[in-house]
């Protein structure tokens, strides 16, 4: 069993307890204890940009990460210190090929006549991230299919990432380079650091985590995830044979409820019981 671990986690409603479900007392303190260990590298994997990740760290007293994958996988930073976030240009070079020379503006024009799409604010856009709001009551599938057809005609390799912001009751749709997903970014990071699959754990809660949750990367779905997300994840891993790489937190570990950071710790202990027991004195 490996004695080192790359912990990759989504922020909102995964590590950050900003959903309606209760947080276990001391869960975040224990998570920080785990991540303070020399054996653990911590990477935040979020739809937030750098500024909003910094806000989250301060507002929720989160441990400082070693790496941040932001903007739904379109940015990658090495965090040398609180004030020294180093943009990893090799990741941008890696994903830039997918849009076949098309710009953010080009793709925005491509979808300008599709009803129901509403552009998100400027600060939520970047060079490789085109983001829209969509009513959660609207059937998103025809829209995704039409966008996919248009991208195919333009020979643009892109991912369409759909999720729901429960707090705002709003659908979120991101158009990204095909390789600029959370899954590809985590895979790129772990390989560049020399970490194997058995030395990596990802935690998430929602639809925009799904590609990682059902991938070969050992993953944890925290207990506060919506029932539809749990069902979709289970069906996907059953279909693709990755059932052994998905753990669904249920609570009970260290007398915690499995929500948020309690679920992350529970899942890490599922995959690495001896390491977690030693680091947390279970």
N, C-alpha and C positions, 0 to 999 in steps of 0.2 A: 504494500500500500504506500502511495506517495506521501511524502512528508511536506509537500508544499501544495498550495491551492490558489488558483485564480478565481476570485469571487466576482462575478459580473451580475449586476442587478439593475433592473428598472427602478425609477424613483417614485413617481406619483402612484399612490395606492398599492405600491409594492413595498418599498422601504419607508416611504413617507406615509404616515397614517392619516391621509386626507380623504378617506372614504367614510361612509356611514357606519362601518363596523368598528367595534371597540379595539383598542390596542392593549396588548398585555403589558402590565407594569413591569418595568425593567428590561423589556425586550430590546429596546434600542441601546441601552447600556451594555447588554450582553453582546449585541452585534458589534458595538465599538470595541469591546474587549477582544472579540474574535479578530477584528481587522487590524488591531494594534500589534498583533503577533508578527514576528519576522517571517513566519511561514506563509503568510497570507498577503497576496496582492489584491487590491480592490479597484474595480472598474465600474463606474456608473454608466448606465446605458439608457439614454433618455431621449424623449422628443424635445426636451428643453434645449435652448441655446446656452452658450457659456454663461451669460449674465444670469439667466434664470436658474441654472445649476448652482451657481455661487449663492444666489438668494436662498435656495433650498437648504444648502449646507449650513448657512447662518441661521435661518429661521427654525430649523428642526434639530440643530446641534448634531449634524451628521459627521461621521469621521471623514477626514480629508482623503480623497481617493488618490490612487497612483496614476490612474488613467480615466479619461472621460470620453465616451462615445456619445456625441450630442446630435441634436437636430435629426432625430430618427435615423442615425447611422451615417449622416453626410459629413460629420466632422469628428476628428480624433485628436485628443490632446494628451500629452504626457505632463502630469502635474508634478513639477519638481518641488514646488513649495506653494504656499497659499497665494503668493503674488506672481508666481512664475508658471504659467500654463503654456506649454510649447506645442504649437500646432504641428501635426505630423503631415508634412507635405506629401510624403510617399502614398498616403491613403487617397488624397485628392487626385494624384496622378493615376492611381489604380482605377478609380471609378470614373474618371473623366471620359474614358473611351466609349462608355455605354451610350451617351447621348449623341454620338456621331456628329459632333460639331454643332449641335443645336444649343441655343442659349435658353435660359430661363424665360426670357421674353418670347422666344419662338414658340415654346410649348404653351405658354399662357394664351397666345393668339390661337393656337391649334384647338383649344377647348373653349374659346370665348362664347360660342353660341349654344353651349349645352345647358339646358334649363336645370335649375336646382343647385348649380355650383356657385358658391360665393367665396371669393378670395379671402384668405385670412390676412391679418394685418402685416404690414411690411416687415416688422421685426421678427415675424415668424416664417419669413422666406429667406432663402439664401441661394447661392449660385447653383447648387445641386438639390434644392428642395422647393417644390412648388406645392403650396398647401391651400386646401379649400375647406370651407364649412359645408355641411349638407344636413338637412333635417333628418333626424333619426327615424322619423315616421315615413320617409320617402324610400321607395325600393331602390337601393343603391346598385343592384346587380346590372340592370340595363345600362346605367351610366358607366359603370366599370367596363362593361363589354364594349360600349361605343368608344370610350377612351382608348381601350386596348387596340381596337381596330385602327384607329387613327395613328397611334404610335407605330403600329406594325407597318402601315403604309409609308411612314416617314423613316423606316428602318432605325427607329430609336429603341434601344433596349432599356426598358424602364420597369420599375415595380410600382404597383398601385397598392398603397397600404391604408386599409380602412379600419377605423376604431371608433368607439363612442366615449365621449367625455361624460361620465355619469353625473359629475357635479354640475356641469352646465347644461346637461341634457342636449348635447349637440354631437352630430356626426363629424368626424375628422377624416379627411382624405389627403394623403401625401403622394405626390408623384416624385419618384426618386430614380437615380440610375439603378439599373438592375442589381448591381453588386453593392449598392449603398444602403443595404438593409442592416438591421441590428444583427442578424445572423452572420452575414458576410463580414461585418466589421469585427464581431467577436472572433470569428475564425481567423481573420487577418491578424488581429492583435495577438491571439494565443500562439499562432504559428511564428509570428515575428519575435515573440518572447521565448519560444522554445517550449511551450507548455502543451502537453498532450490532452486529449479529450478526457482522460481519467484524472486530470489535474485541474479541471475546469468545471465550474458550476454556474448556471444562470438562473435568475429568479425573475418572474414576471406575473402579471395579473390580467392582461387585456388582449384584445385582438391584434394590436400592433406588436405584441410579443410572440404571436402564434408561430411564426416561422422558426424561431429559436426553440420554443417549447416543444415542437414536434420533430426537431432535428436530432442528429446523433449527439449533440452537445448535452451532457447531463443537465437537466432542467428541473425547476421547482415551480409549481403553480401554487401561489399562496392561498390560504383558505378563504380569504375574503373575495376571491375572484367570482364574477357572475356565473350563475349556473350554466348559461349558454356557452360561455368560454370553456368551462370545464367539460361540457359535453362535446364541443367541437374538438378540443384538444384530445380527448379520449378516443373519439372516432378516427381522428387523423393518425394517431400513433398505432392504433389497431390496424389501420389500413396499410401503413408504410413500414410496419415492423419495428418501430422505435419505442415500443412500450416500455422497455427497460431503461430508457433514457428520460422518462418523465415521472416525477414524483409529485403527487397532489397532497399538499399539507392538510392535515385534518385536526391538528391540535393534540395536546396531551404531553408533548415533549417538554421537559423541565417545567411542567404544570402551566404551560402557556397555551394560548388559544389557536395558534397557527396563522393568525392574521399578520400581515405586514412583515416586519423584521422577525417576528416569532416564527413565521413560516419559512423564511430564508434560513434561519438557524436549524430548524427541524429538517429541512431538505438537505442542507449541507451534512448534517449528522447521518441522514439516511445513506448518503454516498460515501462519507468518510467518518464512520463512527469513532474510530480510535483517535484520529486527529482532533475532532471536535471535542471529544471527551477530555482529552489532555489539555486543550487550550481553554476550555470553559470549566474544567474540574467538575464534570457532570457526575 
